């Protein structure tokens, strides 16, 4: 047991209102902990609290009761004797009539009422006593917000958990609920109140019950909240969305049929409101009422409901019917919330009672639609009123048909014959009956309105098709009525839609849209009960495919037909229709794939590829067929190029590879087997390249090289390790048998290296680049044969100017050591940095020192200009950067020595006193961008790079102090500029949090860098990146003090940049930063007000609109600050 003195101390502290809320919470937590651990029993606690629960001091007694209630709330799952629970609930019930203690009493009752069976619960008799006491003793609306909420929570709990107790006091509780809700305005309390009404309606469904007798008063109280006028903002503590509160009110209104005489007239009245929200809420509530009140009660309101629905539809529907691609699978016109709720209500009423459909069928405006259809041939010729009639009636009929099979039958029997007659498919007999004429032809005038209505009805009936199992189990059912009607006219309907497509011209999208959409709907009927036969389905596929394969440009008709075929293919896959899948394969897929392989197709090749990739992506089997076709097409086109010199063929190869990269590779995880197919495709590429002898240096061929490298790298990147090994082995075999000069020239003299600068043929470049892409994309676990020879190859190749070789070498050093390889990272670095080149000069032992990457290595001496030409020097610097990036990302310390070499290149002279060429210094500065930036070409997660966490942060912390020191001690303006470029690359590419943590140290260097880089336009992109870093420091709280201390320098720098002529975004960002500075203390910025206003006023005449807009906003903001005195 807790020491009495300690318990007393907790009790005294809690009842003391002068103590903090934190102290009160700590005391409560300590007491609860003792009870949970059984150190203290509830009986002992009550005994100790006796004086606080019975004292005449109202404040102390209220706090004591509240403490006991809070303790019980924390112990809801702790078992208590029923006698103890009975005693406690009796105590709290007795205290409900003490208004000073009402919060504690309510909290105590609620805590005990919520207890579960296993823990000791309140009996029905005690619950009834609580209900009576609350109803008789508490005036809810006189209480504070929190107490009112407690009252509603207790009532809700009683109704949910103790319904048998409430039944005995029903009249009293219903009356008390009316009093409690009347006048309530707080959202959380109203949510509870609406739910209580719903619970009461559920508990007392009898016509002689208390809810029925008090229905008028109860509805009058809750109806005053409809429609909900919500003024609370998201910042309110309760944060209850209006939608939730409105839904609660709707459920309360519709909770009992006894509200029907009052609710439906009110809701119909609110539908005439000018407020859109009132219309929406009324329609939603009517939908709930229709379900809850039942058909018998709603029947008397049908005519008024039908009239209200029509008014809502006519007032909320526009007249613009879209004939665009995006509308092919949608109604084609915008529907606001009122429209959507109106059609939902209509569908609910028809579905619930088929007799409501009689009002629709007999409506004069609905029946006059056929006169409107026949009056206009084209949609654009119609008056707006006629367009509105077409769209609204189409919606009414399609929604009604979609409600049920029975309603669909009625709609089709009543209207479909008249509709197809208008389209010229049905003729009258001498007796006047409408019959189908098998020999009738489609009218020469295709009425757009009629086609639209026909499509809407067919779409509605299509949605009623059940699953194949249901179809087979219900032969001869009523659903055959509409289905047989469609089946009778399917041939003629397909003919009508085909005629619309074929008659369409390039300047008329309406005919094409309606024709294609009609064919799409007819082709989307699925299952055993489909009214469209397989032969008719195949005719649809043939028509749409012929549009795709016709010799034409990419027209609206072409795009519509392609989307329709894609939708049909997806539907076949979704519903597993094997017969249709076979037809689709034979008519669409094989036809398009054959065009990809054909060299005599008049259709532009990119269009063939687009159509094939879109259509075949709908099903794995089609994808397999497409990949096989693509492989065959690539092989034949590539062969045609190197045998016959056909440049169109190599251009086709480039486009095909681009399609593979953009369409197939992103879906490799979605389609089983696609990875293996793509690997086979990659190996076929190598086979073709291996068999080629010559390769042109034409621009088209170079585009092919780029496409092939991109595709090959990404295929390797997505392939599994075993598949990667297959590609790597094939690629190695090809490159080993090639006659690459680089392979023949190891070891290589400087003279030979200079002479071979432009010696690679396009074929050799293709093989080298393609092989590099394989190495770049390979996983660290992949097996790379003969790594040492490959390092030699890449080393010599990038020294001759081939950047992919440098990127591949960076990938090698990044991934070595984690997979099976004949070379360790140490051996690789030894080859790279200590390879012996015969220079014509004697390299002393000191020159070939075993410092792995330092300035004494031969590679580093090339970078510093000791050996070779300028071109060799710049290429070595770039290669060193990619190698360093690979080491940096894996966290290898050798990168620090590489960074020092690059920094040496940024000085004006090398260690021998020879001046470094500006081009070499520029390459060395840009090397820091390679090191720090995220590359999309290599060394990224997509290509399985080894990435150590926080590698950028570590490099930042090492290099920035050295660069700062070099800047301070720089001897020439050029060296100073290049050092600033390097520093800008490091700062711009490190995570922003690192910059913010070092703002005080970095800010002066950033400002100096902006000033230096703004001098020459060649640094404009670097300048912008650094400016973005500055803008980040201005808006973050971490940098506020440093920014405030340097406000004068920042403003001076930004003012100059507002007129920077070489890049618009620099001027725009500088002005935005000036506006941001207004958050600084007034005394820091006011002295510069004139200079800023002069600068932004000049910017008002900037040639770019975005700059002018920012200047206007900035000028207004700076103009508004006054000369008030504010402490600095």
N, C-alpha and C positions, 0 to 999 in steps of 0.2 A: 504494500500500500504506500502511496506517496505520503511523504511527511506532511502531517496536518498543517504545520506552519507554512510549508511551501504551497500547498493547495489553497490555503487562505490567502496567501500573497497573490496567487493567480486570480482568485475570485475578486479580491479587493481591486486589483488593477483593472479587471474587465469592467466592473461596475462604475469605475471612476471615469467620468466623461471628459475629464481634462487630459487623460492620457491619449497618446497618438493611436491612430487606427492600426499602425504596424505593431504597436505594443499589444493592443487588444488581440490581434491575429496570432501573435506569438503565444499569448496566454491560452487562447482557445486550442491551439495546436498541441501545447504541452498537456493540457487536461485530456484531450482526445487520445493522445498517445498512451497515457496511463490507463485509460479505459480499454483501449484495443489490446494492450499487453496484459490486461487483467490485473494490473498492479492496483487498480482502483475499481470498485464495483459501482454500478449505477445507483444502488441503494445507498451506499456510503456517500456518493456525490450529493444525492438529494438531501441527505441528513445534514451534510456540511453546508449546503446552500439554503437551508431552511430560512434563516434570518433574511437572506436576500430576496427570497420568494414571497415572504409574508410581511415585510416591513411596511410601515405606513408612509415611508418616503417614496413618492411616486416614481421618481427618476431611478432610484436604486432598484426598486421592485421591477420596473420595466426592463432595466438592464439585466437583472438576474434571470427573469423569464426568457429574455432573448438569448442569454448565454446557454440556458438549458436547451432551448430549441435548436440552437446552432450545433450543440454537442450531439443531439439526437439525429440531426441531419447528416452528420459525419459517420453515424453508427447505424445507418439503415440496414446494412448487411450483418451486423453483429446480433446473434441470437439473444432475445430477452424473454423472460417469463411472461405468459399472457396476463398474469395478474399485474405485473409491473406496467405493461402496455396499457391495460385497462385503467390503472391508477393515473398514469401520466396523461392519457387522452382526456380523462375526466377533469384533471387539473386545468389543462389548456382550454377545454371547452368552457369551464367556469369563468375563465379569464377573458373570454371573448366580449363580455359586456363592459370591460374596463377599457375605455378608449385609449388611456395612456399606455396600456400594456398590449394593445391589440396586435402590434407587429410581432412580438414574441409569441403571442397566443396563436396567431395564424401560422407562423413558421413552425411552431411545435406540432400543431394539428397536421400540417402538410407533411412534415417529416415522418410522423407516425402512420398517416394514411398511405404513404408510399412504400411502406415496408412489405417485404415478400413473405410468402407462407412459411418458409423455413426459418424465418428469424423472429416469429411472433408478430401477429398482426392485430389490427383493430377489428373488433366484431361489428356485425351489421347494426346491432343495437346502439353501440357507441358512435358509429358513423351517422346513424339517424339523429342522434343527439347533437352531433356537431352541425349537421345540416339545419336542424331546428334553431339552434342557438345563433348560427350565422344569419338565418333569415329574419329572426326576431330582434337581434341585438345590434346588428351592424348596418349603418347607412353608408354604403360603399362610396358613393360620390362625394361624401364629406371627408374622405381620407386622402392622404398624400398618394402620389403616383405609385410608389413601391408597395404600399399597403393595399391599394386597389388591385394591383397585379397579383398579390398574394391571395386576395379574396377570390379572384377569377380562377387562379390555379387550384385552390381548395375545391371550388365548385366543380371544375373540370375533373379533378381526381375522384371526387365523390361519384360523379356520373359514370366515369369509365370503370372504376374498380368496385363500387358498391351500389350497383343499380337496384338491387333488391331492397336496399334501405331507402333509397330515394323514392321508390314507387309508393311507399307509405305516406310520404309527405309531398306528393307531386304538386298539388295545388299551391302549397306554400312556396315550394322551390321555384315554380314557374313565375309566380307573382314576384318573388324576391329577385329573380333573374331580370325581369322587366325593369324593376327599380334600379338594379345594379348597372344595367347597360345604359339606361336613359341619360344622355348628356355626356357619355364618355368620348374623349377625343384622342387619347393616346394610342398610337399604333399597336404596341405590344398588348395592351389591355383589350383592344378591339379584336385582335387576332384570336385571343382566348374567348372573348365574348361570342364571336361568330361560331366558334367551334362548340361552345356550350349550347347554343341554339340548335345546332345540328345534332348534338347528343340528346337533347331533350326531345326533339322530333323523333329520333330513333327509339327512345325509351317509351314514349307515349304515342303509339300510332293509332289508338282507338278513337273513333269519332266522338265518344263520350268522355275522353280523357281530358286532362288539364290543358294540353297544348291546343287541342281543338277548341276548347271553350275560350282560351285566351289568345287565339290565333290573330284576331284583329288587332289587339293591343300590341302583341309581340311583333307582328309585322310592321305596324306603324313605327315602332321604335327603331327597328333595323333598316327600314326603308328610307329613313331620313339620311342615311349614309350613301344612298345610291343616286347618281353615279359618284364614285369615290373622288372627293376633292383632296388630293394629297399635297400637303405643303411641307412635309418633312424632307430634309436633305440627307444625302449620304453620310454627312458628318455627324448626324444624330447618333446618340449612343445605341439606340435599338437597331438602327440600320435595317429596317424591314422594307423590302422592295414593295412598290405599289402593286406590282403584279400579284404578289403573294397575298396582300391584304384584299385586293379586289377578288381574287379567287376564293378566299375565305368568305367574303360577303356573298358571292354567288352561290356557294354551297349552302350557306345559311338560308338564303331566300328560297332555294329549290329543295330544302331539306324535308318538307312535308307538303302533301297535296292540300292541306288546309289553308295554305297561303295562296292557292291558285286564284281565287276571286279577286285578290288584291294585287298579286304579283304580276300576272300577265298584262292587265291593262296598264299598270305602271310602266312596265318594260316597253310595251308598244308605244306608249306616250313618249318615253325617253328616246326612242328611235327617231323621232322627228326633231331631236335636238340638233343644233348647229355645231355642237362640239363632237369632233370625231371620236374622242375617247368615250363619250356617252353612248354613241352608236355601237362601238365595239363591245363595251361592257354589257349592253343590253342584248346584243346578239349572242354573246357567250352565255349569259344567264338564261336566256330563252332556250338555248340548247340543253342546258342542265335541267331546266324545268320540264321540257318535253320528255326527257327520260324519266324524271322522278315523279311527275304528277300523273303520268299515264294517259293513254289514248282517250278514255272517256271524259276526263276533265279538260283535255286540250282541244277536243273536237269542236267545241263551241267557238273557239278562237281561230279556227282554220282560215276563214276568209280574211280576217284582219292580219293574220300572220303571213299569208300569201301576198297580200297587198304590200305589207311592210318589207318582205324579202325582195319583191320586185323593185320597190323604190330604192332600197339599199343598193341593189345591183346596178340599176340604171344611173344612180348618182355617183357610183364609185368606179365605173368602168370607163376607160378612155377609148378613143377611136383609132388609135395607132396600132395597126396589126403589123408586127415585124415579119419580114420574109427573109431574115438573115439566118446564118448558120446556127447561131446559138438558140434559135427558136424551134429547131427541128424536133426536139424532144420535150418541148414545153408548149403551153397554150399560145404563145406568140404575142401576148400583150401583158402589160404590167398589172398586177393585182395588189391593191393595198390591203390593209388588215380588215377593213370593213367588208370588202369583197370576199375575202377568204372566209370570214366568219359567217357571212350571209349564205354562201354556197354550202358550208358545213351544216348550218341550221336546216337548209332545204333538204340536204341528203339525209339528215337525221330524221326529219319528219316523214319523208317518203319511206325510208327504211322501217320506221316504227309502225306506220299505218299506210297501207297502199291506197286507201281511199283519198288521202291527201293529193295523190297524183291526179285525181280527177280534176282538181282545180287547175293544174298545169295543162292538162290535155285540152280542157275546154276554154282556156284563156284566149281572148280575142287577139291580143298582141302576138301571142305565140303562133297562132294559126295564120296570121297575116304575113308571117315571115316568108312564105313561099312566093307571095306577090312581090315582095322586096327583092328576093333572089332573082326572079325572072326579069325584073325591071333593069338590072344592071349586069353587064357581062364582066366588067373589070372592077376590082375593089377600089382603085384610085378614082373611078368615075362616080362612085357613090357620094351622096350627101353625108355629112357627119351624122345626121339622125339615122340614116339607113345603116351606116356602119355600126352605130351603137346597137341598133336592133339586131343585126346579124350576130354581133359578139355576145350580147346578153342572152338572146334566145339559145344560141349554141351552148352557152354555159348552163343555162337552165335545163335544157334537154339532156345534155351529156351527164350532168351531175345527177339528175333524176334517174337516168338509165344505169348509172354506176351504183346506185343504192342497193339494188338486189336483182336477182335473176328475173323475178316477177315484174319488177318495174321496167327492166330492160326489154322484156317481151312486149309490154304495153307500148312503150315508146316506139319500138321498131314497127309494131303492127299499126300504130296510129300515124306515124310520120315518115317512116323510111320509104314506103311505097311512093308517097307524094314527092319525096325528095329525089329519088332516082328517076321519077317521071320528069321532074324539072330538068334533070341532067340528060334527058333523052334516051334513057335506058328502058323505060316502061311505056307501053302504049295502051290506049283504052280499046275495049271491044265495043261492039255495037250496043251491048246492054249497058255500057258505062262503067263496068267493073275494071279495076286496074289489074292487069295481068302482065307477067313477064314475057317479053317477046325475044325469043332466042336469037332471032335474026336482026334485031334492032341494032343500029349503029349509034355511036356517040354523037351527040349534037355537035355541029360545027362550032357553036359558041359554048365555051367552057365557063360556066358561071362561077366566079371566084367565091361568092357567098355560099353557093350550094356545095362546092367542093370543101370549103372550110367546115360547114355544118356536118357534112358526110364524114369527114376525118374525125371530128370531135365525137360523133356517135360511135364510129368504129373503134376509136381509142377507148371509149367507156366500156364497150362490150368486151374488148380484149382484156381489160382488167378483171373481168368476171370469170375468165377461164380458170377452172380449178386445176388441181394437179392431175396427172395422168391416171393415178390410182382412183381418184374420185370419179373421173370421167368413166372409167371402165366399170365402176360399180353402180353407176346410175344411168344405164342405157334407157333411151326413150323418155328421159325426164323432161320437165317443163322448160329447162334451159334450151332444149333443141329448137324452141320457137324462134328466138332471135338468131340462133346459130344457123338454122335451116334457111332463114331469110338471107343472111349474108352469103351462105353457100350458093343459093340460087343466083345471086347477082355477082359472085366473086369474079367470074371471067369478064363481065362487062365493066365492073368497077376497076379492075386492073387495067382494062383497055382504056377507060376514061382517064385514069391517072397517067398511064403511059402516053396517051395523046397529049395531055397537058405538058408533060416533060418534052416531048418531041416537038411540040409547037412553040416552045419557049425560045426567045431570042436572047442574045447576050445582054441587051438593054432592058429586059423584062425578067425580074427575078421572081415575080409572083407566080407565074405559070410553073416555073421550075420548082419553086418551093412547095407549092400545093401538090404538084405531081409526085415529087420525090417523097414528101411526107405521107401522101396517100399510099404509095407503094411500100413505104417503111411500115406503116400500120398493118397493111394486109400481110406483110411478111413476118410480122411479130406475133401472129396468133400461134399459140403453141399447145402441145398436148394432143391427146387422142381425140378431143372434141373440136379441134381446129376446123373452121369452115373453109379453109384454103387447102386445096389438095397439094400433093408434092409437086405435080407437074406445074401447077400455077405458081407455087413458090419458086420453082426453078426458072419460070418465065420472068418473075420479078428480079431474081438474081442476074439473069442474062441481060435484062434491060439496064439495070444499074451498072453492071460491069461494062456494057458497051459504051456507056457515057464516059467511064473512066479511061477506056482504051481508045476512044476516038482521037483522031489527030487534031488536037486543039490546044489552046493555051489554058491556063488555070482559071476557069470561069466560076461564077457562082454555082452554076449547075453541076460542075465537076466536083466542087467542094461539098455540095449537098449530097450528091450520090455517094461520095466516099464516106461521109459521116453515117449515112444510112446503112451502108454495108458493114461498117464497124459496129453499129448498134445491133444489127441482125446477128453478126458473128458472136458478139458478147451474149446475146440472148440465147443462142444455140448452146453455148458453153454453160450458161447459168442453169438451163433446164435439162441439160444432158440429152439433147435430141440427136440420137445417132444417125437417123436417116437424113435429117436436114444437114447434119455435119458432113455427110458424104457428098451431098449436093453442093454444099458451100465449098468444099475442098475441090471438087471437080470443075465447077463453073468459075469460081472467083479466085481461089488461092492459086491453083495450077495455071490459070490463065495469066495472072499477074506475074507469077514467078517465071513463067516462060518468056514474058516480055523483058524481064530483067536480064535474062540470058540471051535475048535476041539482039542482033546487031542491025536489024532492019526495021526498027519501030519508029514511026513518025512522031511519037509522043516524046517530049523532052525527058531525058533520063532522070533528072531530079524528081519529076512528077511520078514516074514509074516507081522509083524507090520509095517516095513518100506514101503512095497508095499501097504498095506491097507491105511496107513495114507497119502501117496502121491496120490494115486488114488482118495480117497474119499475127498480130500481137494479141488477138482475141482468144486464142486457144493454143496450148502447148504443142499440139500436133501440127498446127499451122506454122508455128515458129520453127519447128524442126525442118519442115519443108522449105521455109524461107532461107534458113541458114545454108541448107544444101544448095539451094538455087543461087544464093549469093556466092558461095564458094565456087560453083561451076562458072558463074558469070565472071568472077574475078580471074580465074585461071584462063578462060577463053579470051577475055579482053587483054590481059597482060601478054599472053602469047601472041595475039594479033598485033600488039604494039611492037614487041621486040623482033618479030618475024617480018611483019609488013610495014612497020613504021607508022602505024595509024595512030595519030595523036588524039583522035576522038576516043579511042579505046582506053588510053591511059588516063584521059580526063574522066571517063566513066568509072575507072578503078578508084580514082580519088573520091568521087562522089559516093561510090558504094561504101568505101571505108568510112567516110564521114557518117553515113547512115548507120553502119554497124556501131560506131562509137556513140552516137547520140541516141539511137533508138533501142539497140539491143543490150548493150553493156549495162545501162542503168537497171535492167530488169533481170539480171543474172541470178539474183537471190530469189526471185519470184517464180521462176520457171524451172522445174526439175529437168536436169539434163542439158540445160543451155550452156553451162560452163564447159562440158566436154565437147559440145559442138563448136564452141568458139575456139577452144584449144586446137581442134582438128583444122579449123579455118586458118589459124595462125601458122600451123605447120605447113599447110598448103601454100601459104604466102612464101614461106622460106623455100619450099620446093620450086616454085616458079622463079623466084629471084636467083636461086642457085643455077637454074637451067638457062637463064638469060646470059648472053655474051656481051652485048653492047647496050648502052643506055644513053639516050640523048641528054644534052645539057640544056634543053629547052626549058622555058619558064613553067610550062605545063608539067614537065617531069619533076621539077623542084617542088611544085605543089603536091605532086604524088608522094614525094619523099616525106614531106611534112605530115600528110595524112597517114601514111603507112607507119611512121614512127609513133604517132599519137595512138593509133589503133593497137599496134603491137604492144606498146607499153601498158595500155589499160587492160588488154586481155591478160597479160602476164600478172598484172596487179590483182585481178579478180579471181585468177585461177588458184586451185588448190596446189599444195607443195609438190605432189607427185606430177601434176600436170605441168607445173613450172619447170620441173626437172626435164620433162620431155622436150619442151620448147627450148630450154637452155642448151641441151645436148644437140638438138638439130641446128640451132644457131651457131654453136661452136664448130660443128662439122663444116658448115658453110664457110665460116670466116677462116677456118684453118686451111681450107682448100683454095682460098681466094689468092689473088696476086696483089694484095694490098702492099704498096711501097713501104708502108710503116713496118709491116711484118718482115720485109726483106732487109730493113735498114737498122736492125738492132744488133750490136751497139751502133750508134749513129754519130757521125761527126757533125760539128757545128756547120761546117760548109755544106754538108749533104742536107742538113735540116733546113738551112736557108734556101737551098736549091729546090727542095720539095714543097715549098710553100703552097703552090697551086697545082700540085701534081696529081691529086686524086680525081679520078673520073666520077661522073654522076653515079655510075653503078657502084663504084667503090665507096663513095660517100653514103649511098643508100645502105649498103651492107654494114658499114661502120656505124651509122646512126641507128639502124634497126637493131643491131646487136647491143649498142649502148642502151637503147630503150628496154631491151630484155633484162639487162643487168640492173637498170634503174628500178624496174617494177618487181624484181624478184624478192621473195621473202628471205629474211636472215637464215631460215632453216633450209633453204634450197641448196642444192649441190652445184657448185660452179667448178668445172674442170680447169686444170692448169691455170690457176689464178695468177701465178707469177708472170707467165707469158702475157696474160691479158693485161696485167698492170703495165708491163712494158709497152704493149700496144696502145693503151689509152694514154700513157705518158707521152709517147712520141706524137700521137695524133693530136692531143690538145696543144702541144708545143708547136704544131703546124697550123693551129687555128681552128680546130673542130671542138666547139664548146660541148656538144653531147658527150664527147670522150671525157672531158673534165668532170661533167656531172656524173657519169658512170663511175669514174675513179673515186669521186666523193662518196657515192653509194657503196662502193666496195669497202672503203675504210670504215664506213659507218656500220656495216652489217657483219664484217668479219669477226669470227670468234664465237658466233652463236650457232652455226650450222657446220655441216661436214665440209672441210676444206683442206687443201694441201698446203695452205699458207696461213700463217698467223698474222695478227695485226702488226707485231714488231717487225716481222720479215717484210711486210708490205711497205711500211714506212721506211725501212732501210733501203728497199729498192727505189722508192720515190725520191728520197732526199739524198741518196748517195750513189745514184747511177753514174757511172763513169762516161763522160763525154770527151772524146779527143778534141781538144780545142786548138792544138797547135802550140799551146803553152804548157809548161810543166805545172801540174797541180801538186803543190807540196802536201806533205802529210798533214800540215796544219789546215790546209784548205779543205781536206777531206775529213775533217774532224768528225768524231762520232756523236756530236751533239745532234740529237735526232732531227730537229726542225729549225735550229737557230740560224743566225745570220752567217755562221761560218760554213754551212753546208753548201754544196755546189748549186743546188736548186735555188737557194736563197741568193747566192751571188749573181745568178742570172737575173733574178727579180730586181736586184740592186744595180744592175747595169754593168757589172764587171766583165761579163762575157756576152757575146752575141749582139744582134742588132736590136733596134728599138721594138720592132714587131715581135721578136722573140721575147723580149723583156715584158711587154704588155700581155702577151699570151700566157707567159709563166705566172704573172701576177693574178690573172683571172683564174687560171687553173689552181693556183695555191689557195685562192678564196674558196673554191668548191671543195677542195680537199679539206680545208679548215672547217668548212660547214659540216661535213660529215663527222669529223672528230668532235666538233663543238656539241652537236646534237646528242652524241653518245656520252658526253661528259668526259672526254679524254683530255688530259692536261697539256698535250702537245699543241693544242690550239693556241695556248698563251704565247708560245714561241713564234707561231705563225703570225699572230697579231703584232708581235714586236717587229718582225720582218716587214710587215705591211706599214707599220708606223715609221720605220726607217725610210721606206719609200716616199713618205710624205714630207720628209725634210728636203731642204733645197739642195743639199749635196750628200753624197755617200761618204763612207768612212775614209775613202782615199782622197776626198776633196773634190771629186768630179761632180759637176752639176747634173742633177736628175732632170730628165726631159719632162715638160709639163704633161704630155700625154701619159707617161708612166705614172706620174703623181695622180692624175685623174683616175686612172684604172685602180690605183691603190686605194684611193678614197672610196670609190664605188665598190671595192671588195668588201667593205664593211656592210654595205647594203646586202650583198650576197650572203654574208655570214649571219645577219640578224633577221632578214625578212623571211616570210613564209613563202616557200616556192610551190607553184602549182605544177612544175615540170618534173621535179624529182625531190627526194628527201622529204617526204610528207607521209602522213598516216596512210593515205591511199596506196602508197607504194612501200608500205611496211618499214618505214625508217625506224631505227632505234632512237627513241627520244627520251632523254633523261629529264625528269621534272626540274624546273627552275634553271634550265641551262642558260637562258637569256639573262636572267637576273645575275648569275655568277659572272658571265662575260662582261656584263655592264659594270659590276663592282670592280673588276680588274682593269678594264680598259679606260673607263671614263677619267679616273684620276691621272693616268699617264697622258691621255690626250689633252686634258686641261693644262698640264704642265708643259707639254710641247707647244701648245698655243701661246702660252705666256712667253716662252723663250724662242718663238719662231723668228727667223731672221729675214724672211722676205714676205711680201704681201701674198704671193702665190702659195707659198707653203702654209701661211696662216689660213688662207681660204680653203685649201684642201683639207687641212686638219679640221676646220669647222664643218666641212661636208661630211667627213668621217664621223665626227661627233654627232652630227644631226641624224645620220643613219642609225647610230646606236641608240640614241634617245628616242627617236620616232618609232622604233620597232620593239622597244621593251614594253612590258605591260604597264599600263598607266599608273597602277598603284605604286610601282617602283619610283616613277617620276614624282608622284605626290609625296612620297616619304622623303624625297631628297630635294624638295622644291627650293629650300633656302640656299642650297649649294648650287643647284643647276640654273636657277632663274637668271643670274647675271650672264652665264655662258649662253643661254638660249637667246637672250636679248642681243648679245654681241653677235651671235651666229646669224640672227635675222638681219642685222645691219650689214654684215659682210656678204651674205648670200644674195641680198637684194641688188647688189651692184651689177651682176652679170645675169642675163636672161637664161643662160645655160643651166643655172641652178634653180630654176623656178619651181620644179616639182619638189625638190628637196626643201626649198623655202616653205612651200605650202605644208609639207608634212611637219616641219618644225613649228609652224604657226598653229597647227592643230594641237600640238602638245601644249603650247602656251595657253590656248583657249581652254584646255582641260584643267590647267592649274587655276585659272580665273574663277571657275565655277565650283570648285571643290573646297570644302571647309578646311581641309588640311593645309592648303596653300594660302589661306587668306592673309595670314600675318606677313608672309614673305611678299605677297603681292602688294599688300598695303605699304610695306617698307620701300618697295621699288616702284610705286605708282607713277612717279614722275618719269622714270626711264621707260616704263611700259607704254605710257601714253605717247611719249615722244616717238617711240618705235612704231606704234600702231598708226599714228597720224601720218608718218611717211609712207606706210604700206597702203593707205587708202588711195594713193595715186599710183600704185605699182602698175606699170603699163603692160606687163608681159603675161599676166594670168588673172582672169576675172575672179576666180574663187578666192584668190589672195585678198583682193580689195573687199570682196563681200565679207569674208571672215574677219578681216581687220575691223570693219565697221561694226560687226556683231560683237566683237570683243570690247570695243569702246562702249557699246551699250551695256555690256555686262559689268563694266567697271563702276557703274552707278551704284552697285551694291556695296562699294567700299565706303568708309567713313567720309562724311561730307567734306571735312577739312583737308583730306588727302586729294580730292579730285577737283574741288571748286576752282583752285588757282589756275587750272588748265582748261577751264570751260571755253574761253575765247578761242584757243588754238584748236580744240576739238570741233567747235561749231564752224570755224573757218574751213577745216578739212572736209567735214561732211557736207557743207554747203557746196563745195566744189564737186563733191561726188554726186550731187543732184543732177549734174550734167553728164554723168558717165554714160557711155554708149550702150551699156548693158542694163536691161530693165531690172534684173534682180539686185544689182548694186544700187540703183536709184531707190528701189523700194526699201532696202535696208537703211539707206541714208536718210530717208524721210522719217522712219521710225526712230533712228538714233538721234536725229536732230530734234525731234519733238521731245524725246526723253531728256536730252541735255539742256534744252531750252527751259524745261520746267524746274530745274534746280535753282534755288535762290541763294542769296549770300548769307543765309542764316549761319550763326556761329555754332559749330559742332566740335566737340573735343576731338583732337587727332587720335 
